[in-house]
Amino acid sequence: MWYNEAVAKGIDSADQTDSATSATEETKSASNGAQPQPVPSAKAFGEDGYKYPQLEFPATHEELANYNKAVRTRIEKKYETLTKNVHFYLTYLFLETGDFRNAVKHGQLVLKTYEGRLLKKTQFTVMQYLAEAHCMLNQHKEALNMLDEAQKLMEEGRSRSEEDTKLTVEMLTDKLIHGDKLATKTIV
């Protein structure tokens, strides 16, 4: 009988006493006619002794919607780079596996969602993927538009000296293609 009383009283009563006696020994002495001494609770909030913070829950549907939106925003901000990379690699994966519609879908998602926050190199690469996917879907006009946008993007921050270097390289390439002799010797 004393065992059942100890279980009913709870094991945490042993944590509340200052003596080294166990809960079962206290219960034995209590069954002998002695009254157990009340012990003040040392625990503040939880039964495990941990002080849990008092959370305020939203009272209305509008407050709940605002709370959910705030949580979603924090999560999206925390994992923004991860999700961008997932969509970037999905664009490439779908392009390589021949699922061109999904490649376009994920590529456009990357460009729209992360507009202004992408590196030029990343944005250019996504545009190249999109151009190839559009081309494979026989959407040649969209493909050419995407290539034009990619070219404008790369030329945006270029200085005049870089442009001159580009033209020089293009002229050298043209001469090599046509078999023209070069005026100056080049060292490779």
C-alpha positions in Angstrom: 0.0 0.0 0.0 2.8 2.4 0.8 4.2 1.9 -2.7 1.0 3.1 -4.3 0.9 6.2 -2.1 4.5 7.0 -3.1 3.6 6.7 -6.8 0.5 8.9 -6.3 2.5 11.5 -4.4 5.0 11.6 -7.2 8.7 11.1 -7.3 9.4 14.8 -7.3 8.4 15.0 -3.6 11.8 13.5 -3.0 13.4 16.4 -4.8 11.6 18.9 -2.6 12.8 17.5 0.8 16.0 18.5 2.4 16.6 15.1 4.0 18.4 12.2 2.3 15.4 9.9 2.7 13.6 8.7 -0.4 9.9 9.2 -1.2 9.1 5.6 -0.3 10.6 6.0 3.2 8.6 9.2 3.8 5.4 7.4 2.8 6.2 4.5 5.2 6.5 6.9 8.1 3.3 8.7 7.0 1.4 5.4 7.1 2.5 4.8 10.6 0.3 7.7 11.8 2.7 10.6 11.6 1.6 13.6 9.6 4.0 14.5 6.7 5.3 18.0 6.8 4.2 20.2 3.9 7.2 21.2 1.7 7.0 24.4 -0.3 7.4 23.9 -4.0 10.8 24.8 -5.4 9.6 24.8 -9.0 8.3 27.9 -10.7 6.5 26.9 -13.9 7.1 23.4 -15.1 7.0 20.1 -13.3 10.5 19.4 -14.5 11.8 22.5 -12.7 12.5 24.5 -15.8 11.2 28.0 -15.8 9.4 28.2 -19.1 8.7 31.7 -20.5 5.2 32.9 -20.5 4.1 33.0 -24.1 1.5 35.3 -25.4 -0.7 33.6 -27.9 -2.6 35.5 -30.6 -6.2 36.1 -29.6 -7.8 36.8 -33.0 -7.5 35.3 -36.5 -5.8 38.5 -37.7 -3.2 38.4 -35.0 -2.6 34.7 -35.8 -2.2 35.5 -39.5 0.3 38.3 -38.6 2.2 36.0 -36.3 2.4 33.2 -39.0 3.6 35.8 -41.5 6.3 37.0 -39.2 7.5 33.4 -38.5 7.5 32.7 -42.3 9.5 35.8 -43.0 12.1 34.9 -40.3 12.5 31.4 -41.8 12.7 32.7 -45.4 15.3 35.2 -44.4 17.4 32.6 -42.5 17.4 30.2 -45.4 17.3 32.6 -48.3 20.6 31.6 -49.8 19.8 27.9 -49.5 16.5 28.3 -51.3 18.1 30.5 -54.0 20.7 27.8 -54.6 18.1 25.1 -54.7 16.1 26.8 -57.4 19.4 27.7 -59.3 20.5 24.1 -59.3 17.0 22.8 -60.1 17.1 25.1 -63.2 20.3 23.4 -64.3 19.1 19.9 -63.4 15.8 20.3 -65.3 17.8 21.7 -68.3 20.1 18.7 -68.3 17.4 16.2 -67.9 15.3 17.6 -70.7 12.4 19.0 -68.5 12.6 22.5 -70.1 9.3 23.8 -68.7 10.4 23.3 -65.2 13.8 24.7 -66.0 12.1 27.9 -67.2 9.8 27.9 -64.1 12.7 27.7 -61.6 15.0 30.0 -63.6 12.3 32.7 -63.7 11.6 32.2 -60.0 15.3 32.8 -59.2 15.3 36.0 -61.3 12.1 37.4 -59.9 12.5 36.4 -56.3 16.1 37.5 -55.9 16.1 40.5 -58.2 18.7 43.0 -57.3 20.3 40.6 -54.8 22.1 38.2 -57.2 25.7 38.4 -58.3 26.0 39.4 -61.9 27.7 36.1 -62.7 24.8 34.1 -61.1 22.2 36.2 -62.9 24.0 35.8 -66.2 24.2 32.1 -65.7 20.5 31.8 -65.0 19.7 33.9 -68.0 21.8 31.6 -70.2 20.0 28.5 -68.8 16.7 30.2 -69.5 17.7 31.1 -73.0 18.7 27.5 -73.7 15.4 26.1 -72.2 13.3 28.6 -74.3 15.2 27.6 -77.4 14.6 23.9 -76.7 10.9 24.7 -76.3 10.9 26.4 -79.7 10.4 29.8 -78.1 13.1 31.4 -80.1 11.9 35.0 -79.5 12.0 34.6 -75.7 15.4 32.9 -76.0 16.8 35.9 -78.0 15.3 38.4 -75.6 16.9 36.6 -72.6 20.3 36.6 -74.4 20.0 40.3 -75.1 19.1 41.0 -71.4 22.1 38.8 -70.3 24.4 40.8 -72.6 23.1 44.1 -71.4 23.6 43.0 -67.8 27.3 42.1 -68.4 28.0 45.3 -70.3 26.3 47.5 -67.7 29.3 48.1 -65.4 32.0 47.7 -68.0 34.5 50.5 -68.4 35.5 51.9 -71.8 39.0 50.2 -71.6 37.3 46.8 -71.1 35.2 47.5 -74.1 38.3 48.4 -76.2 40.0 45.2 -75.0 36.9 43.2 -76.0 36.9 44.7 -79.5 40.6 44.0 -79.9 40.1 40.4 -78.9 37.2 40.1 -81.3 39.2 41.6 -84.2 42.1 39.2 -83.4 39.6 36.3 -83.4 38.1 37.4 -86.7 41.6 37.6 -88.3 42.5 34.1 -87.0 39.2 32.7 -88.3 39.7 34.2 -91.8 43.3 33.3 -92.0 44.6 36.9 -92.1 48.2 37.5 -91.1 48.6 39.4 -87.9 50.4 42.7 -88.0 52.1 42.2 -84.7 53.5 39.1 -83.1 51.5 37.8 -80.2 53.0 35.8 -77.3 50.8 33.1 -75.9 
